[in-house]
């Protein structure tokens, strides 16, 4: 088995303050601004985390996307955050995703996303390496568009099916 298909890394430079990018990844409000239709979370004690509050390790998130019915969701655990430039969480089929932010010059922050533990799948319809890779490319581009003052590229029209931006 070739391990090159078990993980990938995607990078994009975003012209925005690092804290704003970090907030976009680690709060319900932030995630719903560029990535998700719904990004709620529950704390370890079972109470609902407020939408503007940062996730914390041990939170369970419940994510849903535009263009998909409520039956398509992710319910996983937040693993690590450091309050400034690192976020790690479980994702589809027990994959581990980490997001690292690094200042590359006065204006730009590099957003680096790595997805690990991707299961090898012979059925192309279930291939997470390809499916998640394409999804992250689109959503990270949308993050850049939103934070740099651009438009939201997500398809929010439920009547449009089979488009890559949903």
C-alpha positions in Angstrom: 0.0 0.0 0.0 1.3 3.4 -0.9 1.1 5.9 2.0 1.1 8.9 -0.4 -2.7 8.5 -0.6 -3.3 8.5 3.1 -2.7 12.3 3.6 -2.5 15.6 1.8 -1.7 19.2 2.5 -3.3 22.2 0.9 -2.0 25.8 1.3 -3.3 29.2 0.5 -2.0 32.7 1.3 -4.8 35.0 2.7 -4.5 38.8 3.1 -6.1 39.2 6.5 -5.0 39.4 10.1 -4.1 36.1 11.7 -6.6 36.4 14.5 -9.4 37.0 12.0 -8.4 33.8 10.1 -8.1 31.8 13.4 -11.6 33.0 14.4 -13.0 31.9 11.0 -11.8 28.4 11.7 -12.5 28.0 15.4 -16.0 29.6 16.0 -19.4 28.7 14.8 -19.9 32.2 13.4 -16.6 32.1 11.7 -17.1 28.7 10.1 -20.6 29.6 8.9 -19.2 32.7 7.2 -17.2 30.8 4.6 -17.5 27.0 5.1 -20.7 25.6 6.6 -24.4 26.1 6.7 -24.4 25.1 10.4 -21.4 24.7 12.7 -22.8 24.2 16.2 -20.9 22.6 19.0 -21.5 21.2 22.5 -19.0 21.5 25.4 -17.7 18.6 27.4 -20.5 19.2 29.9 -23.1 18.8 27.2 -24.1 22.5 27.1 -24.3 24.4 23.8 -21.2 26.5 22.9 -22.2 30.1 22.0 -21.8 30.9 18.3 -19.1 33.6 18.9 -17.0 31.5 21.4 -14.0 29.6 20.3 -14.2 25.8 20.2 -12.2 24.0 22.9 -10.6 20.6 23.0 -13.2 17.9 23.7 -16.1 19.9 22.1 -18.3 17.8 19.8 -19.1 19.8 16.6 -22.1 19.1 14.3 -21.4 20.5 10.8 -23.8 20.7 7.9 -23.2 22.2 4.4 -25.2 24.2 1.8 -26.4 22.0 -1.0 -26.8 18.9 1.1 -29.8 17.7 3.1 -29.7 17.6 6.9 -29.0 13.9 6.7 -25.4 14.8 5.5 -23.4 16.0 8.4 -20.2 15.6 10.4 -20.4 15.0 14.1 -16.8 14.8 15.4 -14.5 16.0 18.1 -12.3 19.1 18.4 -8.8 17.8 19.3 -6.5 20.8 19.8 -6.4 24.5 19.6 -3.8 27.0 20.8 -5.7 30.3 20.7 -3.7 31.8 17.9 -2.5 29.7 14.9 -3.4 26.0 15.3 -6.6 24.0 15.1 -6.9 20.2 14.9 -10.1 18.1 14.6 -11.5 14.7 13.6 -13.2 14.6 10.2 -14.8 12.2 7.8 -14.2 8.5 8.4 -11.9 9.2 11.4 -9.5 11.4 9.4 -7.4 13.8 11.4 -7.3 17.4 10.1 -4.9 20.1 11.3 -4.9 23.8 10.3 -1.7 25.8 10.8 -1.4 29.5 10.3 1.9 31.4 9.8 2.6 35.0 9.0 4.5 35.2 5.7 4.8 39.0 5.4 3.2 42.1 6.7 -0.1 41.4 4.9 -0.4 37.7 4.3 -0.9 34.6 6.4 -0.3 31.1 5.0 -3.2 28.8 5.8 -2.0 25.2 5.7 -4.5 22.4 6.0 -3.4 18.7 6.3 -5.7 15.8 6.4 -4.3 12.5 7.7 -5.4 8.9 8.1 -7.3 8.8 4.9 -8.5 5.3 4.3 -7.6 3.7 1.0 -10.7 3.0 -1.0 -11.0 1.2 -4.3 -14.5 2.7 -5.1 -13.9 6.1 -6.7 -17.2 7.4 -5.3 -15.9 6.9 -1.8 -12.4 8.1 -2.4 -11.8 10.6 0.4 -8.3 11.6 -0.8 -9.9 13.1 -4.0 -13.3 14.2 -2.6 -11.9 15.9 0.5 -9.0 17.4 -1.4 -11.3 19.0 -3.9 -13.6 20.2 -1.2 -10.9 21.8 0.8 -9.5 23.5 -2.3 -12.9 25.1 -2.9 -13.6 26.1 0.7 -10.1 27.5 1.4 -10.5 29.6 -1.8 -13.9 30.8 -0.4 -12.2 31.6 2.9 -9.7 33.8 1.0 -12.5 35.4 -1.0 -14.6 36.2 2.1 -11.7 37.5 4.2 -10.3 39.6 1.5 -13.6 41.4 0.9 -14.8 39.2 -1.9 -18.0 37.4 -2.5 -19.3 34.2 -0.9 -18.7 31.5 -3.6 -20.9 28.9 -2.0 -24.1 27.7 -3.8 -26.9 28.4 -1.4 -29.7 27.7 -4.0 -31.1 24.3 -3.1 -32.5 23.9 -6.6 -29.0 23.8 -8.2 -27.7 20.3 -7.9 -24.4 18.7 -8.9 -22.3 21.8 -8.7 -18.9 21.8 -7.0 -19.5 24.8 -4.9 -22.0 23.1 -2.7 
